[in-house]
């Protein structure tokens, strides 16, 4: 399935010897069924980071922290098995 999510991303930015905690509410599309799957997919996290302009080397601990709304959009045929007859 392909899902449309409305949720919150959070990250920390290094500043001196400490960190500044930040968050932002965003909307995105994913094939993942939950937060655990999203946070394990490095390519997905990099896409969300670059889309939101968070490409600095000082950004650490980037993750999807909350999901407010999940809406199914349709089925994905990307991994559909082919019948080789």
N, C-alpha and C positions, 0 to 999 in steps of 0.2 A: 504494500500500500504506500501511497504518497500522502503525507500529512502536511497541513498548514498549521504552524504553531505561532502563538503569541506568548512570549515569555520574557525572561530577564537573563541577561548575561552579566557576569561579574568578573573583575580582574583586579590585580594589584599592580601598582606602578612603583618601582624603586625610587626612593628619594633619600639620598645620603645613606644612613645606616638603617632606615626604616622603610615602611611601605605606606602608600595611600590607597585605601580601598575605594573602588568605583563600581558603579553598576549602570545599566541602561536597559530600558524596555524596548524590545525589537520584535519584528515579525519575520519569519523565515519558513522555508519549505525543506522537508527532509524525508528520507525513507525510514529513519530510525523510529522505533516505537516508544522510546522513553529517554529520560535524561542520561541514564547510564550508557546507552548505546551512542548517544550524541557525543558525550565527553570522551569516549574511547576512540572516536574517529578523528584522527589528526587532520586530514584533508578538509573535513567539514569545518572544524574549528578555525583553520587557517583562512578559509573562505569567508567566514563570518568576521574574523578579525580584520581582514583586508577591506571588506565592504564597509566596515564602521571606522576605518582609518586608524586601527590599533596595531600598526606594524613596527613600532619602536622596539628597540632591544631592551628597553626598561620594563616592558609589559611582562608580567609573570602571573601564574595561576589563573589563566583565562579559562572560563567554563560557563556552561549553561546552568544557572543556579535554580531557576523556577520555571514552570510551565503554567500559564494562566488558562490557556484555551488550546485544544487540539481538535482539528477538523479534518476528516478524511476527504481527500480530493479525488482519488481514483487509484486504479491499480497500475503498477509499473510492469512493463513487459521487458525490461532490460535484462533480467535474469531468466527469461522464459526458456525452457528447454525445447530444443528442436528435435523433431522426430526424423531420424535419418533412416529412411526405408529404402 
